[in-house]
Amino acid sequence: MIGFIAARLLQSIIVMLAVALIAFALFRFVGDPINNMVGQDTTLEERAELRERLGLDDPFPVQFARFAINAAQGEFGFSYQHRRPVSALITERFPATMELALVSAILAVAVGIPMGVYTALKRYGLLSRSFMTLSLIGISLPTFLIGILLILFFGVILRWLPTFGRGDVIAIGWWTSGLLTADGLRSLIMPAITLALFQMTLIMRLVRAEMLEVLRTDFVKFGRARGLPDSHVHFSIALKNTLVPVITITGLQLGSIIAFAIITESVFQWPGMGLMFIQAVAEVDIPVMAAYLVLIAFFFVVINLIVDLLYFAVDPRLRVDRAGGH
Amino acid sequence: MRLKSIAAVALASAAIGAHMPAQAETFRWAFQGDVQTMDPHGLFETMTLGFQRNIYEGLVIRNETMETVGALAESWENISPKVWRFKIREGVTFHNGNPLTAEDVAFSVERIRSEGSDLKVVAGLIEKTEVIDDYTIDFHTPNPDPILVNQLEIFYIMDREWAEANGALEATNVKGGDEGNFANLNANGTGPFRLVERQSGVKTLLERNPDYWGRAPTNVTTAVFTPIGQDATRVAALISGDVDMVYPVPVQDWERLEGADGVAPLAGPEARTIFLGFDQDRAELLYSNIKGKNPFKDMRVRQAFMHAINVDAIKAKVMRGASQPTGLMVAPAVNGFNPQLNEARPAYDVDKAKALMAEAGYADGFEVTMDCPNDRYVNDEKICQAAASMLARIGVKVDLLAQTKSKYFGKVLAQNNYDTSFFLLGWTPSTFDSHNPLSALMSCRQGGMGAFNLGGYCNERVTELTRMIQGETDQAKRQAMIDEAFEIHLQEVGHIPLHQQPLSWGVSDNVTVVQRPDNVLDLRYVMVGN
């Protein structure tokens, strides 16, 4: 098991290097950072001098090697825009993104699974049909549009919820949390729903399809024939057997929730890493962009690893197979 | 008067004691981007410096009518052609309680010479400083400099002791060190507000400085600034009452604000002039089907373009009637603006334009690529589209390349060798003086001048006049020279000035603000409540 984890972590380094390489190759197409760092009255000589100090004239392999060597030492450089170390910025923005992503993921699972089970069991019910229709909307509407519509309805027309930001946060060590204040929670509602909606509908449809599949299998029929109560058949037998694909998808989706929080964060001016990334793109803040992309790659690798480990916990067959010694 | 009544209120509430916060007024506002740094010498950019002016102050300041008045300097005089003597205001303290002295001014001049400083241009105006006594300082200029004082509003004074104590003796460097500069996230000025909390890119919190030395009619006690990047979110935040003021508001959203309760758009002329320019330097255009020669070198072609562009139609169709068509490269708020010259803009006349094109040998027109930003100025891309369709009528086929500002500027500016044939650009003179655009945009590219003269327009007389304007102390003579330079430029169609773009703010009915023509909000004049 330990060897397995170590091999995966080793893989992650290769993935991150590849991402960094591709990212660096793309940065030259983003534009010129110098003009965002100086005012219009700064002379051409000073601009050229600044460019040289930052090493922006160096050839691509040199810039990349410098980044890779520094990153290996945990040093992600200095933000052009914020004039602060990138690592400090990420530490500051990380809690906002994580809280949003986790709350969204929990929301998606907690609502998506029961809805999926329900629509599978009561296939022709009115409620099921309306869930299915709603889920189509959830899957097909782009995230930013959902966000804007929520803001318009709950923020501007009803004025129930704040339109932007994270509200009041409480600092616990280096972590800042909006989950402990009323204002923070109110601010979280709309972004969390916006971010969760797509995953929620995806999970619902997945659970429904899997349930329908499992309900048709022989062991479910035998269970019923044995006279087991419906609830036991549905939840202990059928649902448990649908969970493996659901865990895979949900796990992978957690990665994309974190990565695609970019859109939700920029619509709601949520002060997380995604917003920082968007601002960095607009200002051609190369150190921030590079660090963010590498970090996201790392998240994906780690989440995949956790998903694989969860399989062992959920699916006894995997454990049996290994014990059998392949 | 007003100040007195505020003082009276403050006294009264102090007497009432702990129950006073009835007077506490919070003002929340949002801009599309963040203030990049709290360091007053870190970035020479209007938005950043404008924000910092609430915390830091220079020797002079522009008041609500944009008149330059003394701030930290009580008075100043030209004791000899190359020496300005400033009398520093006594009794002013920094937010940490340290008194302001001439030493702090001398230190600040040294600080803008340090590596990370983006105010080296200002530093270049001052050859050396000489502290005469605690409250008197001389600035020696390399040449006679009649407008030095006007250029000092954006040069803020920092407390030497504070900088020493916090290791911030040098200006914040983009390249940075391990931890970053203390002054990047912290501030200690003399202004009416002090910095309480700074989260870059998220939120900046200011608090009224009760010991402020000067006049600040505002009743705001706490001010919260948030950058909101998305236009729709920013406008929604205003309408929902989450913030009291936002800017910029997309021109297209004005009707929405007018229809909403409790908010209104606030528009006014910005000092930013939007213009078109052509490559008149290269022997052959980089992006055109005409080979072996450069049509823009022919003045008749440039005149034809001028006659073909209908600025009134752009105003009506693209700018919702809110732009100010212009014949000059400077706005009315800029020193040296001459209304008569501004009216002299050649009229819109397609037939005449066609005739000029035919005369120049381009009766069938030609193709040219136009560079245009799409997120820098108000409706920039739409203006370019409109110009392209107008030019199509005289046979010029414009291939429009509109892109984000980082890419656009990366392509057309000096560092990329002015890689453009035809472009749109906007300019606000940071000094509010005509010399600035004359030097940066309209002089020949030589000796530090013409850095933003992307098309390489070059007339020796204009360049010579620009040099003379810099040193001329007689205002009447100076104006005559400015007029002459502008006249030549207009007659030769060095650029095609289009309009001054509108300022577009959204303000809650509950607050009143003063809109500066450089798009800066000064908290000194913000009033909350009735």
Interface residues (C-beta under 8 A of the other chain):
Chain A: F29 V30 G31 D32 P33 I34 N35 N36 M37 V38 G39 Q40 D41 T42 T43 L44 E45 E46 R47 A48 L50 R51 R53 L54 F78 S79 Y80 Q81 H82 R83 R84 P85 A88 L89 E92 I148 I151 L152 G155 V156 R159 P162 T163 F164 G165 S266 V267 F268 Q269 P271 L275 M276 I278 Q279 A282 E283 V284
Chain B: G33 D34 Q36 T37 D39 G42 L43 F44 E45 T46 D118 K120 V121 T172 N173 V174 K175 G176 G177 D178 E179 G180 N181 N184 L185 Q199 S200 G201 V202 K203 T226 P227 I228 G229 Q230 A232 T233 A236 A237 I239 S240 G241 D242 D375 T404 K405 S406 K407 Y408 F409 G410 L413 A414 Q415 N416 W427 S430 N436 A440 G448 A451 F452
